[in-house]
Amino acid sequence: MGTHTPHDSCKTDLRTLSRTVADRILDLIEPSANLNSVRLFKGGFTNFTHLIEATSRQGQIVRLVVHRYGDLYRDSSSKANVEYHALRLLIANDIPVPVPLYLDETGMILGGPGIVVSFVEGTLVVSSQSQKNWATQLAVG
């Protein structure tokens, strides 16, 4: 395993997630799973997000989501730490969010500071109209 410092993420193209990195993640979270695919999610606003799909030894499909923070943030390791612990807090309070599975503040495993979370099935709805309606409904109460 190579060593990475937090600054190595500037040299790493976070738009790609290598099979080697995906295998390292699987070794940590789902040992003996066989990697099927890795793909970049479109439309990331604050990070580079990849989906890892694998098959467990029992034949189950395993899906993991990797969020890595590049130079969008002055302190990417803090962003990863805050997001990971915010998800843990939400889970502890029975809020339905992805389960935080791994925090890599230094980028030693992920190639840049980031987190790994469970995959949640569904579709993302993003439009200025839906955000405005949602915010309005929150304000009206």
C-alpha positions in Angstrom: 0.0 0.0 0.0 1.5 3.4 -1.0 1.6 6.2 1.4 -0.3 9.4 0.7 -0.3 12.7 2.5 -3.3 15.0 2.5 -1.7 17.0 -0.2 -1.4 14.0 -2.6 -5.1 14.5 -3.5 -4.0 17.6 -5.5 -2.1 15.2 -7.7 -4.8 12.5 -7.9 -7.5 12.8 -10.5 -10.5 12.4 -8.2 -12.8 11.9 -11.2 -11.5 8.4 -11.5 -11.4 5.7 -8.9 -9.0 2.9 -9.8 -9.8 -0.8 -9.4 -6.9 -1.0 -6.9 -8.4 1.7 -4.7 -11.9 0.0 -5.0 -10.4 -3.3 -4.0 -8.7 -1.7 -0.9 -12.1 -0.3 0.1 -13.8 -3.6 -0.3 -11.0 -5.3 1.7 -11.9 -2.9 4.6 -15.7 -3.0 4.4 -16.6 -6.3 2.6 -13.7 -8.6 2.6 -13.7 -11.3 0.0 -16.2 -9.5 -2.2 -15.4 -9.5 -5.9 -15.4 -6.1 -7.7 -17.8 -5.8 -10.5 -17.6 -2.1 -11.5 -16.8 1.4 -10.5 -18.5 4.4 -11.9 -18.6 8.2 -11.4 -21.9 9.7 -10.5 -22.9 12.7 -12.6 -23.7 16.0 -11.2 -21.6 16.1 -8.1 -21.6 19.6 -6.6 -19.2 19.4 -3.7 -17.3 16.2 -4.2 -16.4 13.4 -6.6 -18.8 10.5 -6.0 -18.3 7.0 -7.2 -20.4 3.9 -6.9 -18.6 0.6 -6.3 -20.6 -2.5 -7.2 -19.3 -5.9 -6.1 -20.6 -9.4 -5.3 -20.2 -10.9 -1.8 -19.0 -14.4 -1.2 -22.6 -15.3 -0.5 -23.7 -13.9 -3.9 -25.2 -10.7 -2.7 -24.8 -7.4 -4.6 -22.7 -5.0 -2.5 -23.0 -1.2 -3.4 -20.7 1.3 -1.7 -20.6 5.1 -2.4 -17.3 6.9 -2.2 -17.2 10.7 -1.7 -13.8 12.4 -2.2 -13.2 16.0 -1.7 -10.6 17.8 -3.9 -9.4 21.3 -3.9 -13.0 22.6 -3.7 -12.3 23.0 0.0 -9.5 24.7 1.8 -9.4 21.8 4.2 -10.7 18.6 2.6 -9.9 16.5 5.6 -12.2 18.6 7.8 -15.0 18.4 5.2 -14.7 14.6 5.2 -14.6 14.4 9.0 -17.6 16.7 9.4 -19.7 14.8 6.9 -18.9 11.4 8.3 -19.7 12.5 11.9 -22.9 14.3 10.8 -24.1 11.1 9.2 -23.3 9.1 12.4 -25.3 11.7 14.4 -28.2 11.5 12.1 -28.2 7.6 12.1 -28.0 7.7 16.0 -31.2 9.8 15.9 -33.1 7.5 13.5 -32.9 9.8 10.5 -32.8 7.8 7.3 -29.5 8.7 5.7 -26.7 6.6 4.1 -24.7 4.7 6.8 -21.2 6.1 7.2 -18.8 3.1 6.8 -15.3 4.6 6.5 -13.6 7.9 7.1 -10.2 8.6 5.4 -9.1 12.1 6.5 -5.7 11.8 5.0 -6.5 10.2 1.7 -4.2 7.2 2.5 -6.7 4.7 1.1 -9.1 6.8 -1.1 -6.4 8.9 -2.8 -7.9 12.1 -1.3 -9.8 12.9 1.9 -13.2 11.4 1.8 -15.8 8.9 3.2 -17.4 5.7 2.2 -21.2 5.3 2.8 -23.9 2.7 2.1 -25.8 3.0 -1.1 -29.4 4.2 -0.9 -31.7 3.2 -3.8 -33.6 6.1 -5.3 -33.4 9.0 -7.6 -32.1 12.5 -7.0 -34.5 15.3 -7.8 -32.7 18.6 -8.2 -34.2 21.6 -9.8 -34.4 25.2 -8.8 -38.2 24.9 -8.6 -38.1 21.9 -6.3 -35.6 23.5 -4.0 -37.6 26.7 -3.8 -40.8 24.8 -3.1 -39.1 22.7 -0.5 -37.6 25.7 1.3 -41.0 27.5 1.1 -42.8 24.6 2.7 -40.2 24.5 5.5 -40.7 28.2 6.1 -44.5 28.0 6.1 -44.3 25.0 8.5 
